[in-house]
């Protein structure tokens, strides 16, 4: 609410603050966060350009962006895993130490127990683990910039009981170029039966063997069954109620 005698700023004033205090208005940081979250899922010829523009805006004031991310994350519904994941990813894309406390808080929050009632194939522990491994991957980007607190956070993650979280921490440290003394610190944090995590790697897509003829693994009936024709993408739609011509 404006004080007595103080005019309420117009929208244009909020979206274009004075140069001496760029992006100081919380509403601007929130708008940049919303734009970035939308650009994450955009499609089309301009999708990449829109994403990069939204990312530049998000990174302009990392402190304000992290504050907005933390507030939005705290207000998220527990089961809104796509929304929560997107916020963690956004924090990681900042590539800024201001995001480290938020990312560490996510990574070090204990995993909740699986609910007693069956989830019809839905695993709460599995979804919560993905959130934490995403945060660890983001922390790894800060290790690449030689941020010791980020390295310490990943080393602490090696003590968590979850194998997936330990694996993510090892991979983040290795991607950041862990070698020599740091490898020995990793080995010391892991029990001997988990030292194999140091030998795992994440191959690139082109390094994975491809099956030249996947249909040969089908049954005889599956191999000989006629397939559905591909959709005519970009073709004009047929009149309402009439099937498309083939």
Secondary structure by P-SEA (a helix, b strand, c coil): ccccccccccaaaaaccccccccccaaaaaaaaaaaaaaaaccccaaaaaaaaaaaaaaccaaaaaaaaaaaaaaccccaaaaaaaaaaaaaacccccaaaaaaaaaacccccccccccccccaaaaaaaaaaaaaaaaaaaaaaccaaaaaaaaaaaacccaaaaaaaaaaaaaacccaaaaaaaaaaccccccccccbbbbccccccccccccccccccccccccccccccccccccccccccc
